[in-house]
Amino acid sequence: MDEVHVTLILSKFDEINRQLADDRRDSAESRRRMYERLDLMQGDVRDLKQKSSETAKAVEDLVPKVKRFADMEAQAKGAGRLGRALWWIGGILIGIAAYLYSIKAQLLSLFR
């Protein structure tokens, strides 16, 4: 009976050793796959960092152009206001000239 117990205990130890070896192998494989994924992610992060710095550079390059556009837009608005004012003044002058022409006979009679 003693030998049977020893054999049973040894077989349990062998089974435990096999399970531990399997677990170590599975863990090693899992870690290997995880490190492969981390390497891939590191490359993706590097690419994203490069693209974000390129985007930031492009935006910095656009700032003077946008400012120049805003200045030109302000000038165009000012020119539009000036044009409307000149048309208004011109309309008044034409109206005055038409009125004076229409009363030309009366004005000439005053000066005779």
GIFENDA-V677850 format. One record per helix or strand. SS is the DSSP state (~ for helix, > for strand). FROM is the first residue (numbers start at 0). LEN is the number of residues. If there is no record, write none. Layout:
SS_FROM_LEN, SS_FROM_LEN
This chain:
~_1_101, ~_103_8
